[in-house]
Amino acid sequence: MVYHEKMDIQKKLEYIDSLKKELDGYRPLSKEQAKGLKNMFDVDFTYNSTAIEGNTFTLQETKVVLLEGITIGGKSMREHLEIINHKEAIDYIEELSFKKINELRKTDIFNIHSIILQGIDSSETWFRQNAGKYRDVPVYVKLKNGTNHIFCDPLRIIDEMDGYFNWLFSEKKEHPLIISSEAHTRFVSIHPFIDGNGRTARLLMNLILLQEGYVPAIIKNKYRINYLDAIEEWQQNNNKEKFYEIILEYEQESLEQYLETIKNKIIWK
């Protein structure tokens, strides 16, 4: 059953949990199904998350690079590395997902960021200075109303991130989808790194979902503006519902795709 009519947040969570319960009934998956689903989601997640940040690879080009190891002509080395690194970061959060949230450490999050940026810049000095390390310069972003939003002052990042980690690694009673959404948006609101904040946040969000037995919620590049508007609405007006709805919609979509694959014995290549 696919349920697409308007629901409130609680009803959406209940429906998603019913899909997860149905999926749990099919676990463990066969090796062939598990491999096919991983390939499909690795490509989809990598394509969309890097495209949101400006990477020009198409979905098909991303698939060719990740599954066939073929270099795409006319694309920069940086773009190739963004694709390859993101896939490695997915593999890394899958390893981390066997830990509980309170068993994670700061270094785990820094490692996600380091993997995303490894080899991106030809300057080894740049990489050593920026990968997995907090920024030491101010960062601004232009809002849709034309004003500038100033992210956390570099001098306050250590304190802000210490508070973030204390919250992240604590025991929480909220639904995992709410926690993962909070983890994403609190992180990008601090914007602790000079580059790679969005990709790190989306990986961290999905790490939490994987830890709780959910499947990746993949934010689609074609709806990038809606995604950015929802973050801005959260940051500027403390209105979280729009962002929750986006993440819940994508989690539902992923669960339905998993179930369709299993029920119809689809093998993804």
Helices and strands as residue ranges (DSSP letters): H 9-24, H 31-52, H 59-63, I 64-68, H 77-96, G 101-103, H 106-117, H 124-130, E 140-142, E 148-150, G 154-156, H 157-168, H 176-190, H 197-211, G 221-223, H 224-237, H 241-263
